[in-house]
Amino acid sequence: MKFPLTHAELMSQAPALFTEEPHFDVSDKYHFIPTIDVINEIKANNWYPVSVSEAKVRQEDKEGYQQHLVRFRHFDDLLAPQDNAVELLLFNSHDRSKSFSISAGIYRFVCANGLVIADSVFESYKIKHLGDRENDVARAVANITNIKPKLMEKIERLETIKLSQLEKESFARSAIPLRFDKHLKVDYQDLLVPHRDEDTNDDLYTVLNVIQENLLRGNISGTNVETGRRFTSREITSISKDVDVNQGLWDIVERIASIKEPEMALAA
């Protein structure tokens, strides 16, 4: 069973959540909102933080103000875990690099993959630092809570769509630009290598998770065509890059599903 993070764990893993004032470089019009206040508001709506991360900083004066991400899981899913769980994602920063936004994701327990659903499917709510936030937070949380069953139905539908070997290869080739620039050549077959028995299935949802895991966790070998040197990809640790890859993959899944089953409406 996955337990929510305690107050002490949140503080230890992401001190930026508890920053009490904005970065000195922001304008006087900047409406500062401590992230921990929003976390407590979300918890009051039956969602609990289960993981947190914050971006690394290059400038020392940005420490404590950088972008951060908190993933929440509904009380029902903590009480009775299933194979997949809908998550609520909270993004923020205190240096204007990232505005408040609340979006949706999927967590797959078998491989600990955290997907981020593309905005084309679920519209994230951008909560600007100018003005009142309370109604925005409440509406976004309520929306994700209401759409939770529909998202789980979509996952079940994706699991019914079978891909041929050629279709899996096309998926992998389409995914390469999400992670690698044009001058970095990799073998698309490497993105289809499963890391556990459960990932040998040919359904669209499983293939999505296999490709996502290989893109994000790295260890993919390739060649830099500009220098002729070999390279091995590293794990993606950037919050922004992680989200970009995830949402790009979800967009590809949408297109594949619409081709394979035109009647399947993925949009929420």
Residue pairs with C-beta under 8 A, 6 or more apart in sequence:
1 78
1 81
2 50
2 73
2 78
2 81
3 50
3 78
4 48
4 49
4 50
4 73
4 78
5 13
5 48
5 49
5 50
5 51
5 52
10 17
10 18
10 36
10 39
10 49
10 52
10 70
11 17
11 18
13 52
13 53
13 54
14 52
14 53
14 54
14 68
14 70
15 54
15 64
16 35
16 54
16 64
16 65
16 66
16 68
16 93
16 94
17 35
17 36
17 39
17 52
17 54
17 68
17 70
18 34
18 35
18 36
19 34
19 35
19 64
19 65
19 94
20 34
21 32
21 94
22 30
22 32
22 65
22 94
22 95
22 129
23 61
23 62
23 65
23 94
23 95
23 96
24 61
25 95
25 96
26 32
26 95
26 96
29 130
30 96
30 129
30 130
31 128
31 129
31 130
31 131
31 133
32 94
32 129
33 92
33 100
33 127
33 129
33 133
35 68
35 70
35 90
35 92
35 94
38 90
38 92
38 100
38 133
38 137
39 49
39 70
39 90
41 134
41 137
41 138
41 141
42 49
42 72
42 88
42 90
42 137
42 141
43 49
43 72
45 138
45 141
45 142
45 145
46 74
46 75
46 76
46 145
47 72
47 73
47 74
47 75
47 88
47 141
47 145
48 72
48 73
48 74
48 75
48 78
49 70
49 71
49 72
50 71
50 72
50 73
50 78
50 87
51 70
51 71
51 114
52 68
52 69
52 70
52 71
53 68
53 69
53 239
54 66
54 67
54 68
54 69
54 239
55 66
55 67
55 68
55 93
55 97
55 238
55 239
55 240
56 66
56 237
57 63
57 66
62 95
64 94
65 93
65 94
65 95
66 93
66 94
66 95
66 97
67 91
67 92
67 93
67 97
67 98
67 239
67 240
68 91
68 92
68 93
68 239
69 89
69 90
69 91
69 239
70 89
70 90
71 87
71 88
71 89
71 90
71 105
71 107
71 114
72 87
72 88
72 89
72 90
73 85
73 87
73 88
73 107
74 85
74 86
74 88
74 145
74 148
77 85
77 86
81 109
82 109
82 152
83 108
83 109
83 110
84 106
84 107
84 108
84 109
84 152
84 155
85 106
85 107
85 109
86 104
86 105
86 106
86 107
86 144
86 147
86 148
86 151
86 152
87 104
87 105
87 106
87 107
87 114
88 102
88 103
88 104
88 105
88 141
88 144
89 102
89 103
89 104
89 105
89 116
89 124
90 100
90 101
90 102
91 98
91 99
91 100
91 101
91 102
91 103
91 239
91 243
92 98
92 99
92 100
92 101
93 99
98 240
99 126
99 127
99 128
99 129
100 126
100 127
100 128
100 129
100 133
101 124
101 125
101 126
101 127
102 124
102 125
102 127
102 137
102 140
102 141
102 144
103 116
103 117
103 119
103 122
103 124
103 125
104 117
104 122
104 124
104 144
104 147
104 151
105 114
105 115
105 116
105 117
105 246
106 114
106 115
106 117
106 151
106 155
107 113
107 114
107 115
108 115
108 209
110 196
110 198
110 199
111 195
111 196
111 198
111 199
111 209
111 213
113 209
113 212
113 213
114 246
115 208
115 209
115 212
115 246
115 249
115 250
116 242
116 243
116 246
116 247
116 250
117 151
117 247
117 250
118 246
118 247
118 248
118 250
118 251
118 254
119 247
120 250
120 251
120 254
120 267
121 250
121 254
121 266
121 267
121 268
122 144
122 147
122 151
122 268
124 140
125 136
125 139
125 140
125 143
127 133
127 136
127 137
127 140
147 268
150 268
151 268
154 266
155 205
157 257
157 261
157 264
158 203
158 204
158 205
158 208
158 253
158 257
159 203
159 204
159 205
159 206
160 203
161 203
161 204
161 205
161 256
161 257
161 260
161 261
161 264
162 202
162 203
162 204
163 171
163 202
163 203
163 204
163 207
163 256
163 260
164 202
167 256
168 192
168 202
168 207
169 188
169 189
169 192
171 207
171 208
171 211
171 252
171 256
172 188
172 189
172 191
172 192
172 211
173 188
174 252
175 188
175 191
175 211
175 215
175 248
175 249
175 252
176 186
176 188
176 191
178 215
178 244
178 245
178 248
178 249
179 215
179 233
179 236
179 245
180 186
180 222
180 233
183 224
183 225
183 226
184 222
184 223
184 224
184 225
184 231
185 222
185 223
185 224
185 225
186 220
186 221
186 222
186 233
187 221
187 222
190 214
190 220
190 221
191 210
191 211
191 214
191 215
191 220
192 207
192 210
192 211
192 214
193 210
193 214
194 200
194 210
195 210
195 213
198 206
199 206
199 209
199 210
204 253
204 256
204 257
204 260
208 249
208 250
208 253
211 249
212 245
212 246
212 249
214 220
215 236
215 245
215 249
216 235
216 236
216 242
216 245
217 235
217 236
218 232
218 233
218 234
218 235
218 236
219 232
219 233
220 232
220 233
221 230
221 231
221 232
221 233
222 230
222 231
222 232
222 233
223 229
223 230
223 231
224 230
224 231
236 242
236 245
253 266
254 266
257 264
257 266
258 264
258 266
